[in-house]
Structures are given as structure tokens and as C-alpha cells.
Amino acid sequence: MTVSKEELAAKVDVADWQMLRAHLERGGLIFVDGMLDLVEVGVGVAADDVKSIERWIVSGLIGKPAAPQIEQWDAEQGKRFLCLIVSPYVLIQEESPGKG
């Protein structure tokens, strides 16, 4: 399935951590480092671009949230993320002060 960057860009939303936590429980939450473009990662995941995905994982730029991150987000009331659903995953990225 080919998805254009424009299609995915239109689907980026903002959600708070409490809403996203359910996806963590089922193992579908993927954290995307702020150094990467959330939409580009979404395109890579949708296209099953294994080389890019492996490179990002090895570099520590994408992956399942680690326990310390989860604890920090749990403690931060109203923590918000940019999110993009690329089934079966929900890609999340911390909102940066300039974006959003």
C-alpha cells in the first residue's frame, strides 16, 4: 500500500499521554525522536521500508517507549504528543515548543 507524505501529513494529530497510554498497553506505541520527521517515519512504516526502519531503530531514533520515559510522562500532567496512526502502530513524538 502506497501512502503519500501529503496524505499522512493531513492525519497528524495531537493527543495527551493518557489517551495514548492504551496503545502502549497493547504494544502498538512507537516513539519517534524529535530529530526525525514524524510524517517521513510514517511513510517508511506504511511502505514497510525495512532498511530505513532498521537504521532508525539501531540509531535509537524510533522504538517502544522505555520505562523511564513512561514514568516521566505518567508524572507530567497533560503531557501532549504529536501522533500519527499507521495501523497497527501509533507513532508519537513529543511536541516541541515551536511546533503546535
N, C-alpha and C positions, 0 to 999 in steps of 0.2 A: 504494500500500500504506500503510495507516494503522497506525502503531505507537503504543501508548500510552506515556506517560512511565514508568509503572509497569513495563511490560514491559522497556523499555530499562534502567531503574534496576537491575533484577534481573540484567542482563547485564554490568554494570560489573565489571571485574576489575583485578587488579594484575599487572604484568609488568615484568621488568627490561629494560634497554635492549638487551642482547644478543639477547633473544628478539624484540624489536620491530624490530631493525635489518633483518631480511629484508624486512619490509613497506616499509621505506624504499627498498631496492634496486629494488622493483617499482613504486615511485611511489604507493603507496596509503596512506602515513602522513600524517596531518593533525594538526598540533599545535594544541591549544586552550589559550588563555591562561587562567590561574587566575581571572581576573575573570569568566569565563563559567562557567555550569553545564554540565558535560560532557554530562549527560543531555539538557538542553534543546537543545544543539547537535546531539546525535544525533537527536532528534526532528525538528529542522529539516532535517537531511541526509536522513533517511528519507522525509520528506514532500516533499522537493525544494522547500523553501521558499526560492526563489531570492532574494527581497528580503532576508531575514534573513542568508542566507549571504553575499550580496554586501556587506552592511553590515559583517558581521564581518571579511571579508577586507580591505575598504577601511580599516577601523579597525585592522588588524594584529592582530586577536584570534584569528584562525584562519589556518592556512596550512601549507604544506610547511615542515619544519624547515630553517633556514638553516645554511650551512656552519659558522659559529662555534658554533651550538648543538650541532651534530652532533659537532664536535671536543671540546667540553666534556663531552658525555655519554659519548663514547668514553673519555675520560680518567678519568671518575668510576666507579670500580669498584662494581658492584652498584646503579647508579642505577635507581630504580624509578618507574613511572608508573601512573596510573590509565588503563585503556584500555577502549574500547568499540568493538566491531565493528559497523559499519553498512555492509554489503557494497556496493561493493567496497573501502570505506575502513576503516582502523583509526584511530579518534580517540584521541589520547593527551593527557594532562595531567600535569604534574609533581605528584607527591604533595606536599601541603603538610603541615607538621608536625602540624597539628590534625586532618587527615583520615586515617584509616587506620592 
